[in-house]
Amino acid sequence: MIRRIFRTKSLDAILKESEAPERQLRRALGAFDIVMLGIGAIIGAGIFATIGTAVAGDALRPGAGPAIVVSFALTAVACAFCGLCYAEFASLVPISGSAYTYSYATLGEVVAWIIGWDLIIEYAVGNVAVAIAWAAYFHQLCSGLGVDIPAWLSVDYRSAHQAAEVVAAAGGVVDPSVALPYQAWVTRPTLLGVPVILNALAAVIVMAITWLLIIGVRESARVNNIMVALKLMVLLFFVYAGVQYVRPENWSPFMPNGFAGVWVGASLIFFAYIGFDAISTAAEECRRPSRDLPIGILGSLAICTLIYIVVAMVLTGMVPWHQLGVADPLAAAFAYVGSDASAGVVAFGAVASMTAVLLVFQYGQPRIFFSMSRDGLLPAYFSRVHPRYRTPHITTFWTGVVVAAISAVANINEIVELTNIGTLFAFVLVCIGVIVLRYREPDRPRAFRVPLVPLIPLLGIASCLYLMAGLPWVTWVRFGGWLLVGLFLYIVYGYRRSVLKGG
C-alpha cells in the first residue's frame, strides 16, 4: 500500500491527458494578461485591510509598527524563492493543477492529494476572507454616497456578537474598529425569535464573480485588467495625496516591539502576497505558457513588493502606528488627517481591488478540482467542460456556492491565519518538488530554470517554515485537523478511484 500511495505520474502522461479535446480549455491569455492576473490576485485585502493588524498588533500579537516595511521585505524574499520554483514548474508542466500537479509528478499521489486539499485553504477559504473584507469596504463606500445598506446584511453574526461584548466591556464606548458589527447587533431584526445577521453582501459578490467566470476566461481577464488598473491608480493616489501628511516623528520608534513584532508582522502580512502562485492555474489557458508564466509570476511579485513598501512608508508616516488597528487602515488614515474625500477614493479603490482578487482566486480553485477530477481523485462530474464557453463550469459553480455560503457566516480573523499557513505549506512542497525533479529528470528541457539548485529551493523552504512558526498555535491545530480530514477522504475515495495504475 505504501508503494501505491506514493506512486507518481509521469510528466508526459500529465501533458498528454490535458490534450484530450473534450477536456481542453481555451488558450486566450497572453503575457500582459498573466502579469495583470498576478497583480489582481496579490494586491487586495492584505494591503487594504490586514496591514492594520500587522502594524498595530492586538492582545495576542505584537505590532511591527513602522518596521512593517521590513516585514514586507522579509515576506517578499520568501515569496521570491518560492516564486522561482513555481516559475520552473509552470514552464515545465503547463497544466492548470498548480502545486497539486507538480506534487503528483514528483512526490507521489498521497502528497498530491494532501496539497490539493490544502490548496482549498488558499483559494476557497482565502476568498472567504477577501469577500468579507470586500463587504466591509463596500458598505463604507455606499454609506459615503448616501446609500443605506443595513449593517445586519453586511457582517456575520459572530463578529456582531463579539463587537457587542467589546462595547459592553468599554462601558458603551464604540471603537471605530467595531462600529459596523456593533451597528449590526443593535439594529438586527429577528425571525421567530432568532437574530438575523448575515453577510449577504459577501455572498452576492462571490456569486456574481462565479457567473462571470463561467461565461469565459477572456471576459474575466478583461474585467480583471480594468479592476487592476483602478486599484493601481488608487494606490498611487494614496501615495501622492498622503505624502503631504507624513510626519517623520511617526516613524519613531521604528521597531517598537523589536524583531518579534517584525516577525509576527511578516507572518500576518504574508496574506498580502498570496496570489502570485494562482497564475500557475492559468497554464492551460495561456497561449505561450513556457515563456509567459515565469514572466507573470516574477513580474507581478516584483511590482507588488515595490508598491507595498512605498504605501507602508506613507501610511505609518501619516498616523501613529498604534492607531492603525482598524479594518480599513488606508481609508482611516485620511479620516485621521481630516481628508474625508480622499478616504472615499481609497474605499472605492479597495472595492475594485478586492473584486479583482475574488475573481482570480475564484478562477484558481475550480481548476485545482478540475485537475484532481481528471486524475480520478474526485468524481468525473467535476472535470466536465462547458460545450460553449470551454470553462470548467461545474467546479466553478459549486466552488462559488460553497464560498458564498461560508462568506455569509464566517469571521475574518481565523480565516486569514488559516489561509496563510495552508499557502506556506503548499510553497514548501513546491520547493521540495523542484529538488526532486532535478534529481530524477535532470535532462528534461526547462524553459525556465531556478538558479543555484538546491540552495534557492532550500532557502524557500526555510523561509516558509520561519513564517509558519510566527503563527499562533491554535492555527497549527486547525491546520492539522484540516489535513487529517483530507487524508481520511483520500483513503475512503481517492485511493480506490485513482486512474493511475501501477507503481
Protein Blocks (a to p, Z undefined) as FASTA:
>chain_A
ZZmmmpccdfklmmmmmmpmklcccdfbdfklmmmmmmmmmncmkmmmmmmmmmnopfkb
ccebjmlmmmmmmmmmmmmmmmmmmmmmmmmmccfklmmlmmmmmnojklmmmmmmmmmm
mmmmmmmmmmmmmmmmmmmmmmmnopacdfklmbcfklmmmmmmmmmmnnopacfklmmm
mmmmmmpcceehiacdddfklmmmmmmmmmmmmnomklmmmmmmmmmmmmmmmmmmmmmm
mmmmpcfklmpcfblnojmlmmmmmmmmmmmmgojlmmmmmmmmcfblmlmmmmmmmmmm
mmmmmmmmmmmmmmmmmpcfklmmcfblmlmmmmmnopaklmmmmmmmmmmmmmmmmmmm
mmmmmmmmmmmmmnopacfklmcccfklopafklmmmmmmmmmmmmmmpcfklmmmmmmm
mmmmmmmmmmmmmmmmmmmmmmbccfbdcehiaklmmmmmmmmmmmmmmpcfklmmmmmm
mmmmmmmmmmmmmmmmpcbgcZZ
